[in-house]
Amino acid sequence: MNSINNLGIIIGISLMYAAPLIYTALGGVISENAGVINIGLEGMMTFGAFVGATVGYYAQNPWLAFLVAGIGAGALAILHAVACITFSADHVVSGIAINFIGPGLAVFLSSLFFEGAAMTKPIPLEFKMPQPLNGILPEKTFINSVFNQYATVYMAFLLVAIVWFLLYKTRLGLRIRSVGEHPRAADTLGINVNRVKYIAVILSGIFAGFGGAAMSIAVVANFRTTLISGQGFIALAAMIFGKWKPFGAMWACLLFGAAQGLVVYLGGTAINIPSTLLAMAPYIITLLVLIFVVGEANGPSANGLSYEKNQG
C-alpha cells in the first residue's frame, strides 16, 4: 500500500509541475502555427509569474491574479509582435530580447512594490489558488494524491481541448494555420495576415502568463528571480516534441513534469542523491528527448519568416 501511495504522490507532483508547462507550450503552439517563433516564452512566463504573485498578494484574489498575469504577459508579447510582424525583425533575436526584458522588468517592479526586494511577499495560504477537491477525497490515499490538485491543473487540461478546437474546428484556427503555412495564399483570400499573427502572438503571451501564474500562486506562494528557471524553454521543447499540436505538447509536458515530480520526490527521501544532480535532471531529460526522440522536426512552412504584403 505504501508503494501505491508513493506512486500517487509522484503522479500528483508531476501533474502540478506539468500544468505551468502546458499553459506555456499551448502559447507556443498558437504563435508558431501562425508563423511567429516565440523564443520569448521564458520572459513572458517570468513576467506573468511576477504579476500573478503581486496581484495575488495585494488583491488577495487568486482568480484575479491569474487573469491579470495573463494580461500582463500578453502586453509584453505585443513588443514581440511589433518587432517581428510590423518591423520584420528576426524572431529569435526578438524573443531573446523578451527573455531579458521580462525578468528585468519583474525585478524592477518588484523593488518598487516590495520595498527594494527582488522577490514578492508570500501570499497567505488561504489566498492561493484553491484545490476544488480538497477535503472531498479520502486523505492519504492514491486517489487523493493524484486528483487533489490546484484549479490551475484542471484548467490546463481543459485549455488543451479548447486550443485544439480553436485551431482545428473554427474559422480563426483555420486562418492561424493558413498564415503559418502559406501567408501569401491566405492574403489572396482576403485574410489580414498581420492581424491574425498579432492575435496569435498576444494569445501566446497570455498563455505564458497563465503558466507563470500557475507557478507563483499555486505551486508556490510568491515570485522570486529563480522561480522560472528554464521552464519556458522546456515548454518550447515540449511544443517541438509535440509536433506543434496541442495534445502532442500536452503529452510532452507530462513527460517533463514527471521528470520534475520524480526529482522533487527523490529530494524528499532518504536516498542519497546529490541535490545538484537532481536539479539538472529535467534539463538533461529535455536535451535527450530533443536529440534522440524528436530528431529533425519541421514546423509550419512559413514559421519564422517575415511577411510583407507587397513583396515579390
PyMOL commands that set and color helices and strands:
alter all, ss='L'
color gray80, all
select helices_A, chain A and resi 2-33+41-59+62-86+91-113+125-127+142-147+151-169+171-181+183-188+193-219+231-241+246-267+275-294
alter helices_A, ss='H'
color red, helices_A
deselect
rebuild
show_as cartoon
